[in-house]
Amino acid sequence: MAEEIIIANPEDKIYDSIVCYAPTMITTSGIWQGDNPLDYSLPLFIVQLTLVVVITRLLVFILKPIRQPRVIAEILGGVILGPSVLGRSSTFANTIFPQRSVMVLETMANIGLLYFLFLIGVEMDIAVLRRNSKKSLLIAMAGMILPCIIGSSFSVLLHDKSQNTKEGTFILFLGLALSVTSFPVLARILAELKLINSEIGRIAMSASLINDMLAWIVLAFAIAFTENKDMSLATLWVILSSIAFICVCFFVIRPLIGRRISQTPEGESISEFNICLILTGVMISGFITDVIGTHSVFGAFVFGLIIPSGPLGLTLVERLEDFVSGLLLPLFFAISGLKTEISAIDSAATWGVLCVVIILACAGKVIGVVIVTLYYKMPFHEGLSLGLLMNAKGLVEMIVLNVGKDQKVLDEKSFAIMVIVAIGMTAVITPIVTIVYKPSRNFTPYKRRTVQKTKLDREFRVLVSIHTPKAVPTIISLLEASCPTKKSPICIYVLHLVELTGRASGMLIVHNMRKTGRPAMNRTQAQSDHIINAFENFEKSAGCVYVQPLTAISPYSTMHEDICVLAEEKRVALIIIPFHKQQTVDGGLETTNSLFRTINQNVLANAPCSVGILVDRGLTGSTRSTMNQISHHVAVLFFGGPDDREALAYAWRMSEHPNINLTVMRFLPGDATIEARRSESTNSRNDYSVLTVETERDREKQLDEEYVTEFRTKTGNDGSIVYIERIVNHGEETVAAIRSTDNSHDLFIVGRGQGTSSPLTAGLTDWSECPELGAIGDLLASSDFAMKASALVVQQYVGMGSGDPLITPDSPIVHYEPFNLDHSTRTSQNSYREQQLPEFHSQQ
């Protein structure tokens, strides 16, 4: 059985505990032998680990609605298990966390910490420092200096004169704890706020990376000074040894690792032997830095920095991250919580000092960062948000505080105060930044948000979103048919959408297509490689096509934000997203993932440009000409309205391709429909709201007629374009007219009909399976539709001016009908339009 002996030194007021227990008490013989499992180290450790993980995960679930980072839950979980809450019960403390178990618990916690810091080093991209390096360096320095000054000011109030340490060392630890920014925590917060790929996110990541580097350097000096009460030759040796270790890692070990990995045969994954060598190297690095007098995690972190980016880093993160960050790392925060005794803050004056420290430390970092951002002429709200983000605390600060506690630089009260400061400063970041920083303020207005506004002699920018490689061939055929030319090249942003599962934060990966990669480490990477290779081949063969592949890793619930933000940032005119159903072997369509449909609906409601939903039936009617170019028969079904004009505009662009045959079928109301509408108009003439709708309807009719007339005028002599008008009175006749078209068409382009309702499609939406496609789009995508052709359902962005509202699926419906003129009136009208076209075109 274990025995605890207390050794006291009344003169120095130092109390140490020496715990003696039998070394054979590792595993129990079982309760049937009369053993208490909690008297043995392994069963006790399992219970402790399970309790820590359960409480941490429960707190993560509770704090998720208020968007708190996981580190808050982990620190609070430790505090709850410690003497501040559950540990106040001596029964609980002596049973679950007895003194004899601390050695095993701390050992495992430090092993987890060792590998977590190694993973942070692996995931850190030092090349980021080259971008905005000067700005990021100044922001990092400004965010450290003022909090250090504030920490020095309050050190007199927090430092206990009876502590057996110099006040200068205390100031160093306190200032470092207040000034540090936690890189992993900041990355999680930025990902949660969808800012990680924004300009402010990139600056914050670079500045926090520099801040972390400086913090490790200062911590190494602080440990050296702490272990040597006076500046002596031993302190100098610690510093020089640390510098030598860093140099050996970067200039000797890194090249050796690179050479070892380069010997991996092409097409094979990283061997188990190489992975074991790296993992052993982590332990050896931690051992060396511990021996020379700095902390073991410093060696693991530096070793992580020297791991080459690529397959090795991806493999290490893939294999270690879930186990280390999900299971072992919470133990470190539990140990910190066991050392935190909030009751040590025993007076109102001390609580007052605590509040002042939190406020001034936050303010100091914010003021320092804002001054630098104003110097670089950044908007004030961006500087304020950046300053708040740089207040992220977490793992690094807890390491500093634990080292200070272990070295007896911080007493119980100071340690408890600083833990609460870390929780408070990190907890307020997300709510305040959400209020202060609005990404929409940064959206730069651009005119070519639609295909209709993108002239045929300008660059055409398209964002293609892909879930699986199965959709790639049809999308490439569609883009190839979009007629890329030297006058109007097509810039394609290919976004592979990947669900975020079991990771701390999402990310946007920009791929270099011309960089030869190693074999895929997992299914997701294999799919990305397949997509990239397909578009790379398309770029090489098509000409006048520029492709930038990207991968967005995020939850399905916020995936549409990645699409919309990227579209705004790249100023694209059209987003193409795949339909949530895919073609089966028998030619039907089946749902692949119902969440894809939700993503499409969210994109339609929030897109900053036009959107096209591609119903993929493989473009099976396409053929290849003698020049090995695509040949398609495309049909546009035109009913009127902004979406149909956008569909016609895209088809017009495609018709410029020499191997594209285009049929434009315009549906016009018959006499019965016109008479019914006139009667309805007469009866509602005194209703102001109806008059407003009538005015809007007339304006849309005018725009339709002008655009169709322009199209017919400019393409009248093109033998590959056929224009047809069909007179219909109701939805049944519309369906019959569509079904009567020949089967030579392999692609239909239709407008979604957002916010409009035409009598020509009346009744078609009553049994609609997919209302987001509109009445005609849903008909073309239905399983009972006879023609097995692909369909592109287009929604035009209507907020053409700055500040114009974006019409969403929930916007009020405008009842709309197309023009109907008798033959003589239409002929004279067209003649008038032909005379007016030059003036109209100049206005466009």
Sequence and secondary structure as in RCSB ss.txt:
>XXXX:A:sequence
MAEEIIIANPEDKIYDSIVCYAPTMITTSGIWQGDNPLDYSLPLFIVQLTLVVVITRLLVFILKPIRQPRVIAEI
LGGVILGPSVLGRSSTFANTIFPQRSVMVLETMANIGLLYFLFLIGVEMDIAVLRRNSKKSLLIAMAGMILPCII
GSSFSVLLHDKSQNTKEGTFILFLGLALSVTSFPVLARILAELKLINSEIGRIAMSASLINDMLAWIVLAFAIAF
TENKDMSLATLWVILSSIAFICVCFFVIRPLIGRRISQTPEGESISEFNICLILTGVMISGFITDVIGTHSVFGA
FVFGLIIPSGPLGLTLVERLEDFVSGLLLPLFFAISGLKTEISAIDSAATWGVLCVVIILACAGKVIGVVIVTLY
YKMPFHEGLSLGLLMNAKGLVEMIVLNVGKDQKVLDEKSFAIMVIVAIGMTAVITPIVTIVYKPSRNFTPYKRRT
VQKTKLDREFRVLVSIHTPKAVPTIISLLEASCPTKKSPICIYVLHLVELTGRASGMLIVHNMRKTGRPAMNRTQ
AQSDHIINAFENFEKSAGCVYVQPLTAISPYSTMHEDICVLAEEKRVALIIIPFHKQQTVDGGLETTNSLFRTIN
QNVLANAPCSVGILVDRGLTGSTRSTMNQISHHVAVLFFGGPDDREALAYAWRMSEHPNINLTVMRFLPGDATIE
ARRSESTNSRNDYSVLTVETERDREKQLDEEYVTEFRTKTGNDGSIVYIERIVNHGEETVAAIRSTDNSHDLFIV
GRGQGTSSPLTAGLTDWSECPELGAIGDLLASSDFAMKASALVVQQYVGMGSGDPLITPDSPIVHYEPFNLDHST
RTSQNSYREQQLPEFHSQQ
>XXXX:A:secstr
  EEEEEEETTTTEEEEEEE  TTTTS   GGGT  GGGSHHHHHHHHHHHHHHHHHHHHHHHGGGT  HHHHHH
HHHHHHSTTTGGGSHHHHHHHS GGGHHHHHHHHHHHHHHHHHHHHHH  GGGGGTTHHHHHHHHHHHHHHHHHH
HHHHHHHH  TTSSS HHHHHHHHHHHHH   HHHHHHHHHHTT TTSHHHHHHHHHHHHHHHHHHHHHHHHHHH
HHSSS  HHHHHHHHHHHHHHHHIIIIIHHHHHHHHHTS TT    HHHHHHHHHHHHHHHHHHHHHTS HHHHH
HHHHHTS TTHHHHHHHHHHHHHIIIIIHHHHHHHHHHH  GGG  SHHHHHHHHHHHHHHHHHHHHHHHHHHHH
TT  HHHHHHHHHHTT  SHHHHHHHHHHHHTTSS HHHHHHHHHHHHHHHHTHHHHHHHH  GGGG    S  S
TTTS TTS EEEEEEESSGGGHHHHHHHHHTT   SSS EEEEEEEEEE  S S  EEEE  TTS     SSHHH
HHHHHHHHHHHHHHHHHSSEEEEEEEEEE GGGHHHHHHHHHHHHT SEEEEE SEEE TTS EEES HHHHHHH
HHHHHH SSEEEEEE STTTT EE TTS EEEEEEEEE  SHHHHHHHHHHHHHHTSTTEEEEEEEEEE HHHHH
HHHHHHHHTTT HHHHHHHHHHHHHHHHHHHHHHHHHHHHTT TTEEEEEEEESSHHHHHHHHHTS TT  EEEE
E  TTEE GGGTTTTTT S GGGHHHHHHHHSTT S   EEEEEE     STT     TTS  EE       HHH
HHHHHHHHHHHHHHHHHH 
